[in-house]
Structure formats: C-alpha cells, structure tokens
Amino acid sequence: MAKRSAGYDVVIVGGAIIGSAVAYFLTTDEGFQGRVLVIEKDPSYQYCSTTRSLASIRQQFSTPVNIHLSQFGVEFLRTAKDRLGADVEISFREAGYLLLASGQGKAILERNARVQTQEGADVCLLGPAELQARFPWLATSDLAAGCLGLSGEGWFDAHSLLYALRNTAVARGVEFLTGEVVALHIARQRLEAVQLADGRIFSCGELVNATGPAAGEIARMADIELPVESRKRCVFVFDCRQADVLQPCPLVVDVSGVYFRPEGQYFVCGVSPPADQDPPTEDFRVEYQLFDEIVWPALAHRVPLFEAIKHVSAWSGHYAYNTLDQNAIVGRHPVLKNFLFANGFSGHGVQQAPAVGRGIAELIVHGAYQTVDISPLGFERVVAGRPLRELNVI
Ligand SMILES: Cc1cc2nc3c(=O)[nH]c(=O)nc-3n(C[C@H](O)[C@H](O)[C@H](O)COP(=O)(O)OP(=O)(O)OC[C@H]3O[C@@H](n4cnc5c(N)ncnc54)[C@H](O)[C@@H]3O)c2cc1C
C-alpha cells in the first residue's frame, strides 16, 4: 500500500559514486539549504559499477569537455584529504596512461595530443625509439607512436572515494535511505514524487537519476527513452614473476584495444568484447575466452615478458553503456525539467564523478553550470541524434 512520507528538495536515486558526489557537492554550496535524500537499493555496493571499476583516470580524451571533467577529477583526488578528511585514503597513484598507435592511428594520436595540450593536459608524444628507451620491456617494432601522460593520470581506490563522499555528505545532513525506486509520479510535466518497492512515497523538488546501468529503467518510469544499457566488462588479474623489470609501468592501452596496468604485486588487464559479442546483460559470468583468445596473445606480443604469466583471478562488472556515443549524459531533461540525468558514463564514470557531482549541484543551486560547462554532454544531443565525437573511448 502506498504511504506518503516526507518531502525533499532533492531526491537522488542511486547512492554509489555519482549519487554520493552529487549529494556531497550540494552540501559544499553555501547557496543551498535544502533537504537531500539519496535512495540506494544495495548499500553493500557489491554489484555496482563503482566497486567493480578499474578506477583509473586520464586526460587523454579528444573532446575538451571530457578533458576538463578529468582535470577537475585529478585536482579533487590530489586534494581529497583536505576536502574529505585527513583519515581518507584513496591511494591515488599518478603513474600515467600510455596510448599506443600503429599505422594511421599515429595521426589520430597526434591530433588528440594537440587538443589535450591546448586544453592544458600534460602529455607527450613518443616515437618508437623514444618508447623503447623509456620502456625497454615494450615490443615497439610495429608501433608508430605512443602518447604518455606525464602527470594527472593514474589510478585510485574508487570504493574508498565513494565511502568518503557518502560519509561526508551524511555528516553534513544528507539522508541515505535503503530502498528501491519502482515508480515516478508525474503531473503537469513535473516530477512530483518517487515511489519505493515497499510502498513509501517521497515528494521531491528535483530528481537526479544516478542509477548507473539501471538508468534506462528509471528514465522509462518517466516515459523517457534513454540510450543506456547494461554491458558486461571483464577484468583479469595476472602475476608476472619479473614484474620489477617493468617498473615504472603506466596504464598501457595497446593498439589491439587490450589494456593492462599494475595493481599491487599483480597486473590487471582486459578488453572490450567484439561488438557482436556485447549484448545488454545483467549477468556477472566472467568470459574467460576473452582472456585466452584476445587478451593474453596481445599482452605477450606487446610485452614479451608476459609470455610467462600466471592467471590469478578475474571479475566482471557492468558499464552503463551509452549506445549513442559511449559518453555521459548529464543535465536536465528539456521538458520534464526537474528530472536530471547523470548517466551513461560507459568506461569513464568514476573519474568524472567529482566534476559531474559539482556540475549537477551547480545546476540545481544556481540554475546553470558555474565551473566546467558540461552542456556538450546534455540530453539534447540524444534528442537530436547527434553523437559526441569522442575518439578515445576505452
Ligand atoms: C570493469 C569496469 C572497469 C571500469 N573502469 C573504469 C575506469 O578505469 N575509470 C573510470 O572512470 N570508470 C571506469 N568504469 C566505469 C565506472 O565504474 C562507472 O562509470 C561509474 O562507477 C558509474 O557510477 P554510478 O554511481 O553512476 O553507477 P553505479 O556504481 O553502478 O551505481 C548505481 C547505483 O544505483 C543503485 N540503483 C540502481 N537502481 C536503483 C533503484 N531503482 N533504486 C535505488 N537504487 C538503485 C545501484 O544499487 C547502484 O548502487 C569501469 C566500469 C567497469 C564495469
């Protein structure tokens, strides 16, 4: 039976890294005095994308908006202790990304590096001989170039960042509630309330959809077609006996699309599956054939030392895959104006969480973006069928 409960100025559906970042940034804005409720169906966070992410951050995008979002992401990570508390440990390792290219890929790498440098990213292009000198363990004979992030790129502990954002938001008055949103109440082109599976109803001034791979379902409750699907990505962990020879090792993205990076004493690696083997899914079965057929041969080709590696473990998680252009969809719905998207991040949502959290808070409090202009990622491009031309999708 439906039970009407308290009303909130802002209701955020989904309380992982994006929902917690929006909540946190609302509390940091002195212009905001409203009540905020975050509704999260699984506070263990064991299946959400955030927990299963590789938690890496790069400046090496091809569009200014994505570069700007990651630039604030890096600033936030570097200053996390000041912002979130001295005891917060997010273990940010600023070890860089190395994107490799062969043949015509070199021209794209060069074009992207020009954009990145113009926008203030600290990257440098390296030819095969420079790559060989800097990374003697890399097989370079078939490479045309590499682009290395000298600073502002690396990896961190996304789970710790999520909890730090959430705990700080709670300490500043945000309420987190365990529950599953199953319906939205709309009247006169305005979202009035959310309904939970247990029948409770909460009225809201604004609603933020931060439900990751489930974002399409929440949008459908408001009759909105959002091009976001749950797509599986697998991560494999391996041991390389001669790991110290590879130090320092950035996150390497090979020309094959296979990536790897160090993780403690081990390495993690993976690849996006071929397009015809990438259906929408909610299962978490690890696709071991990806490792055997694509990942390991590419690893052994690029780093001869990886011919003798030992597979240690694996996991899978879900991308909130934007089928239009694999980039985030952020901002207000053009008609149902109090419905805000923070969705479709595909493979780069944890690094964008600080900037998107701040941007959504700015929209709510000030009615417009105040810092990074995130409007190129607005829902308007979905309505127009106009994909963002981001060339560096991983
Ligand atoms: C294998 C893998 C590797 C990745 N690597 C990177 C990387 O290196 N760098 C990077 O930046 N990004 C990476 N990503 C992407 C990144 O993890 C996501 O973009 C990011 O975590 C999205 O956060 P989110 O809060 O939107 O979604 P999620 O973390 O999925 O959280 C959504 C939350 O909404 C809740 N929810 C859903 N439906 C409801 C409902 N009806 N009611 C209430 N609550 C609900 C869920 O329980 C969940 O907690 C990776 C993802 C995967 C799977």
The ligand as a Tripos MOL2 file, in Angstrom:
@<TRIPOS>MOLECULE
LIG
   53    58     1     0     0
SMALL
NO_CHARGES

@<TRIPOS>ATOM
      1 C1         35.0910   -3.3620  -15.3560 C.3       1 LIG1
      2 C2         34.9000   -1.8620  -15.2910 C.ar      1 LIG1
      3 C3         36.0190   -1.0430  -15.3500 C.ar      1 LIG1
      4 C4         35.8500    0.3460  -15.2940 C.ar      1 LIG1
      5 N1         36.9710    1.1430  -15.2860 N.ar      1 LIG1
      6 C5         36.8300    2.4760  -15.1440 C.ar      1 LIG1
      7 C6         37.9920    3.3020  -15.0500 C.ar      1 LIG1
      8 O1         39.1180    2.8370  -15.0940 O.2       1 LIG1
      9 N2         37.7970    4.6390  -14.9100 N.ar      1 LIG1
     10 C7         36.5540    5.1910  -14.8430 C.ar      1 LIG1
     11 O2         36.4500    6.4150  -14.7260 O.2       1 LIG1
     12 N3         35.4430    4.4320  -14.9140 N.ar      1 LIG1
     13 C8         35.5470    3.0890  -15.0580 C.ar      1 LIG1
     14 N4         34.4430    2.3050  -15.1410 N.ar      1 LIG1
     15 C9         33.1270    2.9430  -15.1720 C.3       1 LIG1
     16 C10        32.7030    3.3670  -13.7920 C.3       1 LIG1
     17 O3         32.8450    2.2890  -12.9020 O.3       1 LIG1
     18 C11        31.2630    3.8460  -13.8180 C.3       1 LIG1
     19 O4         31.0860    4.7810  -14.8670 O.3       1 LIG1
     20 C12        30.8740    4.5310  -12.5150 C.3       1 LIG1
     21 O5         31.1520    3.6690  -11.4200 O.3       1 LIG1
     22 C13        29.4120    4.9000  -12.5280 C.3       1 LIG1
     23 O6         28.9870    5.2000  -11.2140 O.3       1 LIG1
     24 P1         27.4440    5.3050  -10.8960 P.3       1 LIG1
     25 O7         27.3200    5.7750   -9.5000 O.co2     1 LIG1
     26 O8         26.7630    6.0500  -11.9850 O.co2     1 LIG1
     27 O9         26.8960    3.8050  -11.0820 O.3       1 LIG1
     28 P2         26.9640    2.5600  -10.1050 P.3       1 LIG1
     29 O10        28.2590    2.4780   -9.4090 O.co2     1 LIG1
     30 O11        26.5280    1.3550  -10.8800 O.co2     1 LIG1
     31 O12        25.8560    2.8890   -9.0300 O.3       1 LIG1
     32 C14        24.4900    2.9170   -9.3300 C.3       1 LIG1
     33 C15        23.7420    2.6700   -8.0360 C.3       1 LIG1
     34 O13        22.3330    2.8140   -8.2710 O.3       1 LIG1
     35 C16        21.6580    1.8510   -7.4730 C.3       1 LIG1
     36 N5         20.3230    1.6410   -8.0550 N.ar      1 LIG1
     37 C17        20.0500    1.1420   -9.2990 C.ar      1 LIG1
     38 N6         18.7050    1.1050   -9.4860 N.ar      1 LIG1
     39 C18        18.1290    1.6010   -8.3600 C.ar      1 LIG1
     40 C19        16.7840    1.8130   -7.9770 C.ar      1 LIG1
     41 N7         15.7560    1.5120   -8.7600 N.pl3     1 LIG1
     42 N8         16.5450    2.3350   -6.7330 N.ar      1 LIG1
     43 C20        17.5910    2.6370   -5.9120 C.ar      1 LIG1
     44 N9         18.8930    2.4400   -6.2390 N.ar      1 LIG1
     45 C21        19.1570    1.9380   -7.4450 C.ar      1 LIG1
     46 C22        22.5650    0.6170   -7.5590 C.3       1 LIG1
     47 O14        22.3190   -0.2810   -6.4890 O.3       1 LIG1
     48 C23        23.9540    1.2410   -7.5140 C.3       1 LIG1
     49 O15        24.4920    1.2920   -6.2180 O.3       1 LIG1
     50 C24        34.5550    0.9150  -15.1830 C.ar      1 LIG1
     51 C25        33.4370    0.0820  -15.1210 C.ar      1 LIG1
     52 C26        33.6040   -1.3010  -15.1630 C.ar      1 LIG1
     53 C27        32.3900   -2.1890  -15.0750 C.3       1 LIG1
@<TRIPOS>BOND
     1     1     2 1
     2     2     3 ar
     3     2    52 ar
     4     3     4 ar
     5     4     5 ar
     6     4    50 ar
     7     5     6 ar
     8     6     7 ar
     9     6    13 1
    10     7     8 2
    11     7     9 ar
    12     9    10 ar
    13    10    11 2
    14    10    12 ar
    15    12    13 ar
    16    13    14 ar
    17    14    15 1
    18    14    50 ar
    19    15    16 1
    20    16    17 1
    21    16    18 1
    22    18    19 1
    23    18    20 1
    24    20    21 1
    25    20    22 1
    26    22    23 1
    27    23    24 1
    28    24    25 2
    29    24    26 1
    30    24    27 1
    31    27    28 1
    32    28    29 2
    33    28    30 1
    34    28    31 1
    35    31    32 1
    36    32    33 1
    37    33    34 1
    38    33    48 1
    39    34    35 1
    40    35    36 1
    41    35    46 1
    42    36    37 ar
    43    36    45 ar
    44    37    38 ar
    45    38    39 ar
    46    39    40 ar
    47    39    45 ar
    48    40    41 1
    49    40    42 ar
    50    42    43 ar
    51    43    44 ar
    52    44    45 ar
    53    46    47 1
    54    46    48 1
    55    48    49 1
    56    50    51 ar
    57    51    52 ar
    58    52    53 1
@<TRIPOS>SUBSTRUCTURE
     1 LIG1         1 GROUP 0 **** ****
